[in-house]
Amino acid sequence: MRISIVLGPFLPVPPVLGGAVEKVHLLLAEAYVAAGHDVTIMSRQYADLPLHEVVNGVHHIRVRSRDRVRSDLSNFAADLLYSFRVARRLPPSDITVTNSLLLPLVLRRTTAARIYVHVARYPKHQMFLYSRADRLQSISHAVARAIVRQTPGLAGKVVTIGYPVPTAYFQAAKFGARRETILFVGRIAREKGVHLLLKAMRLLSGAKNAAVLGRWKVMIVGPHEAACGGDGPEYLGELRKLAEPLGASCEFVGPVFDQDKLIAMYRASSIFIYPSLAERGEAFGLAPLEAMAAGCAVIVSSLSCFDDFVDDGQNAVKFEHTGPRPETELAEKLARLISDRAERERLASNGALTAGNFRVPAIAARMLADFTLLCRHEPSPTMMVCEHTAVD
């Protein structure tokens, strides 16, 4: 098959500025090439990245665009311009996969053939725009249900195929080699709930809980800049003020886009916390799944998108983020894990087993099977793949 993958207008490939979608599709593209397919990735032109190159068998075409800004209208216009530029340069394809908001509206069937829309965020009643698409790939069951609820006429086009986890994450260090570190990795944005983590840490650092916290340290990793999806210097300043009572036990690392360095942080940490509040923004939760693969004990909020891989109390821990004082419940859950190494090891072991269901070859095989159905013009019922299985 000739597979074209068109990423959005704001982040480049390779993901030198981060981006879960960009990282995931680059992984899958190389897996498609290994399976014998002709693969092109079209993405944003950035810095000194060549306009055309072939890397690991994947043909890269880069198209002029710019950074994301705070204005939704300006971002919409940038997406539209980028979409027209992509449509003019798209090579003849059998399948065109894209997460670009507006590209499916302007793609020509003569070059794009089957249009495969990758839905990487919770839908906001815009799915009707994709009535001419052949497939809507949701990355979690929660997103699939929202698509069908908001646009019932597209139900027959929806499949659920989760994100893959790079093989390197599974080569985890032994649990005994880990430090007393609590890790967060993600955008430094209010919807990610970083302030809840810091409030929980402050509760544990009080005189009553000082013995529980002991030598533990929290590391916050991720970009705060608006261009990278963060909430800017104002929110970062708010977080730094919250962290003042924690002193040297809290470190703001900033963004880490090098995968090897990021994996080393996962391997060195005992607990990973992802306290997202994004009821209508969080679609899957790749970071906590990567942490599970790397052998961390994981705590997440109670968002339904995590249900595809989290079995509360078995392979990870959930806290209720919608209560009157969610930081108190988070602090209680965290205190239990800090004080119980055996429980951390049990959760970490079970979590790594669950993450194994999301290895790159497994996800790539599911994607290719669906591509093949579309290319043959065969009907496909709604598929709910990557089903979550409880770990005993």
N, C-alpha and C positions, 0 to 999 in steps of 0.2 A: 504493500500500500504506500501511496504518497501521502504522508501525514504532515500537515502544516499546523504549527502551534503559534498563536498570536497572543502575546502578553499585553498587558495594559500600557498606557502611555507614560507612566511616571517612574517606574523602576527598571533598571537595566538588567540584562542577562549576559554574563554570570551575575549573581546577586551581590554585587559589591556594595550595594546600599541596603542589603537585607531584602526581606519579602518572602513570605512562606510560599505564595503561589509561584513566584519565579523559581525558587529553589526546587519545588516539587516537580514542575514541568521540565526543568533541565534534567533532573534525575530520570524521569520517565522517558524523555526523548532519547537518552543514551540507551535505555533498556529496549526501546522500540528498534533502534539501530542494531543492537545485538541480536534481535529477533529477525533481522533481515529486511527491515523497512526503510524507506527513503524519508528522512525527517528534516524539516526546516523549522527553525524558531525565528519569529520576527519579534523584535523588542525595541525598546527605546535606544536611540543613539546617545552615547554618554562618554564624555572625556575622550581618551585616546583609543577606545575600543574600535576595531576596524568596522567599516560599513558592511563588509562581507568577509567571512572566514568559515573554515570547517574545523571543528574541534571534536575529537572523539567520534567522528563520523556524522556529527550534526552540523548542518549548514545554517549559519547565523546570518540574518539580514537585519540591519539596524536602521531605524526610521527616526527622523528628526522629531523631537518633542521637548518637554521641559518638566521642571519640578512641580509637584502638587503644591497648591497654595491654599489659603484659608477660604477663599471665595468658591462656593459650589458652582456658581455660574461660570466663573473663569475655568474651573476644572472641566466642566461640561463642554465648553468651547474647545479646550485643548484635546479632549477625547474625540470630539467630532473631527477636528482637523487631522489628528493622528489616524483616525479610522479611514478617512478618504485617502491619505497617503499610503496606508497599508493596502487598501483595496486595489490601488493601481499597481502595486509591486508584488502582490501575492502570486507565487508560482502555481501552475496547474496542480491541483490536489484531489485526492479522493475523500479526505476528511480534513476539515478545518476546525481546530479546537481553539476557543478563545474565551477569555474572561473580560474582554474589553466591553464597556457598557453599551456603546453604540455601534460597534463594528458589525454585529449580525444584521443590522438594518441596511447596511450599504454593500455587503459582500455580493459579488456576482456569482451566480450558480455555475457559470461556465468555467470559473477557476476554483471556486471554493468547494463545489460539489456538496457533500453532506456537511451541514453546519452543526457543530457540537459545542454548546454553550456550557462553560464551566462556572457554576454558581458557587462562589467562594465566600459569600456573605449572606446573612439573613435577608430574604427578599423584602422590599419595601413597595409592594404593589406595582413593580415595574415589569413583572414577568410577561405581561401581555405584549410587550415589545418584541418578544422572541417567538411569536406564533409561527414564523417561517423557519425556525430552527428545527432540526431533526431530533435533537436530544438536548435535554437539560440535565446536566450531571451535578447533583447536589453532593456535598462532601460529608453530610451527616443526615441521619434520619429526621432530626429536628428541622433542618432546612427543607428536606423533601416534603414533610408534612405541611410546612408553611407555604411552599409553592402551590401545592394542590389545594390548600384551603383558600388561598388568595386568587388562584386562577384555575378553577376545576377543569376547564377545557383542555389544559395541558397535562393532565394526570398521566395519560398514556405515553408521554415523552420523557417522564422523569425516571432517572436511575440514581442510586446512591452508591458511590464508590469513594471510600475514604482516602486520606493522604498517605503516601508511603513514608517510611522512616529509613534513612540511609543506613547501610550495613555497618558503617563505622561506629554508630551509636551502640550497637550490640556488643562491642568488644570492651565491655565495662571492667573496671578494676574491681577487685574483691571488696566486699563491704567494709572489712576491717581497715582498709587503707584510706577510708574517707575521713574528711575533716568534720568538725562540728560546725558545718556551714548550712545555712538556709538560703536557697537560691531562688531568685525570680528572673526569668528571661522573657522579654516582650517589649512592646512599645510603652514608653512612659506616658501613658494617657489615663485620664480619670476613669474611663470605662474599663480599664484593666484592673482597677481596684488596688493599686500600689499603696495608696494611703491607708487602706484597711490593714495591709500587712504591717505597715509601720506603727499604726495604732495598736495592733495586737502585740507587737514587740515591746512597745512602751508599757503595756499592761504587765507583761512578763518581766520587765526590767525593774519594776517597783520592789520595794523592800520585801514584800510578802513573797514574791516569786523569784527573787534574785538567785536563790539557790537552784531553782529549776533551770534558769537560763544559763547560769554558769559561764563557760567559755564560748558559748555559741555566738556566731557571727552571721549577719544577713548581708547578702550581696545582691544588688539590684543592677541587672544588665539590660541595656536597651537604649534606643535613641529617644530623645525628647523633642527633637526638631519637628516642626509641622510638616516639612517635606517628606519625612519618613513616617508620618502618621502619629507623631507624638503631640502633646498638648502645649508644647513650647516652654520657654523659660519661666513663665509664671507658675505653671504647675510644678515644674522641677524645683523652683524656689519654695513652694509650699511643702513639698516632700522633704526638702533639706531641713526646713524649720521643724517639721514633725520628728525628724531623725536626730535633732540636736541632743536630747537626753540620752540617746544610745551611744553617743561618742564614737570611739573607734570600732565599736562592734557593728556599725553599719557602714557599708561602702557603696557608693554610686560609681559603678565601673564605666558607664557609658556604653555605646554600641560595640558589639563584637561580631563582625561579619565573617571572620575567618572560621571555617567549620572546625578545624583541628583545635583551635584555641577554645571554641565554645564547648566542644565535646570534653576537653580537659576540665572545664569548669563543672560540667555535669558529673564527671567521674569523681571529682574531688569533693562533691557535696553529698550530704546525707539526706537532706529534705529539700524538696522542690515545692514551692507554693505558687499557684496561679489563681488569684482571687478575683477573676473577671466578673464585672457587673453588667456586661454587654448583652442584655436579654435579646436585643434586636441587632446585634453586631457580631457576636461570637458565633462562628459557624461550625467549628470543629475542635480546635485546640491542639495544634500540632506540637507546641512547646511542651505541655505536660506529657504527651505521648512519647516524645523524644526523651524526656526525663525518665519515664518508665523504662524505655529501652536501655538507657544507660545505667539503670540500677538504683535510681533515687526512690525514696519513699515520697509519694506525691499527695498533696492536698489541693483540691480544687473547690470552687464554688458550686452551687447546686444547679447550674445551668443545664438544660436538657441536652445540649449539644455534646456534653461529655459522656452521656449515657452509652454512646457507641463503643466506648472502651473502658469506662470506669464502673466497677461494681463496688459500691460504697462499703468499706470495712473489709473487703477481700483483697483487692489489688490497689486500692487507693482510698483516700478519705475525702468525704464531702463536708462542707459546712454551709449552713443556710445563710445566704447573703442578703435575703430580703427582710430579715427580722429588724427589730428596733435598734439593736446593738450588735451588728454582725461581727464587729471586731472582737467582742467578748467571746463569742462562740469560736471564732478562729483561734483566739488565744488559748482557749481550753483544748481544742483539738491539737494545736501545736505543742502545748505543754505535755500532753500524753505521749506524743511521739518523741519529744526531747528526752523524757524520763524513761522510755522503754525501748531499749535498743533491739530487743528480740522482736518487738512489734514492727519496728522500722524494717528489719531484715525480712520479715514475713511479707509485708506489703511490697517491698522492693522485688523480691523473688517472684511473687505472683504477677506483679506489674510487668516485669520483663517477659514473662510467658505470654501475656496478653498482647504486648507490643509486637511480638513475633508474627502475629496475624497480619501485620501491616508492613512487612518487608517489601522492598521495591519489586522483586520478581513477581510476588503474588498480586500486587496492585496493578502492575503493568500488564500481566496476563488478563486480568479482568477488563481493563480498558481495551486491550486489543480484541478481546472476544466481542465486546460491544461494537467496536469499530467495524468488525467483520460483518456482524448482523446488519448494520446500517448500509454498508457497501453492497450487500446482497439484496437490499431492499426487503429484508425479512422483518415482520412485525416482532416486537419484543415487549413483553409485559413489563410493568414497573418492577425493577429489580432492586431489592434491598440487600446489597452485598456487604461484606465486612460485618456480619452480625456479631454483636457482643456476646461473648460466652463467659459465664461466671467461672472463676478459678477456685477450685476446692482448696 
